[in-house]
Amino acid sequence: MFDNLFSLWNNREELRIFFRAHPYLTPILFVIFQALQVIVAPIPGEATGFLAGFFFGAFKGFLLSITGIMIGSSVAFYIGRIFKKKILSKYENSPRYLKVKKVFKKYGVTGAFFLYLLPGFPKDLLNYFLGLMPLSFKAFLFICSFGRIPGIFALSLQGDVVYGGHPYKIFIVYGIFGIIFILFFIFKKRITI
């Protein structure tokens, strides 16, 4: 395993050159891969978010990641809606589902937003569970995107920093976290459940 990681590290510039040589194919394939990662969830999103920054750079990696994640999250939300009875029969007593239900009942959209911000919380499952809640798709898109932006950008930035060694970029993450919090609370009242 470590041999593969060292090989990746030693060939990182060649990989970026390969990606640049296929400017349409590699981003599309990455977005599809990222969307499938959310829907099927076999690979942790943290790994793919980091790789986006490592291979594409912080900004482009972030855009590709957020696009794939939002496509996958939207599909998961609608799967939750369509298969609500089947999912509830399987996960109705699941501790994670009960936690999401409790947070949503008590705190509504704000609670769901903070669940997306929590590091380590299973956000891919959260997409399905929110499809079971009385939540409009518009509100879901709002809280999902705003809740995921800081983490996704941080992962892309980390990948870029590891690739090229630009530690000053970490301060950008703190600024984005602050802006996201402010924007969420400004626009929170305008979204409908």
Secondary structure, DSSP 8 states (H G I E B T S, - for coil): -HHHHHHHHHTHHHHHHHHHHSTTHHHHHHHHHHHHHHHH--S-HHHHHHHHHHHH-HHHHHHHHHHHHHHHHHHHHHHHHHTHHHHHHHHTT-HHHHHHHHHHHHHHHHHHHHHHHSTTS-HHHHHHHHTTSS--HHHHHHHHHHHHHHHHHHHHHHHHHHHH--GGGHHHHHHHHHHHHHHHHHHGGG---
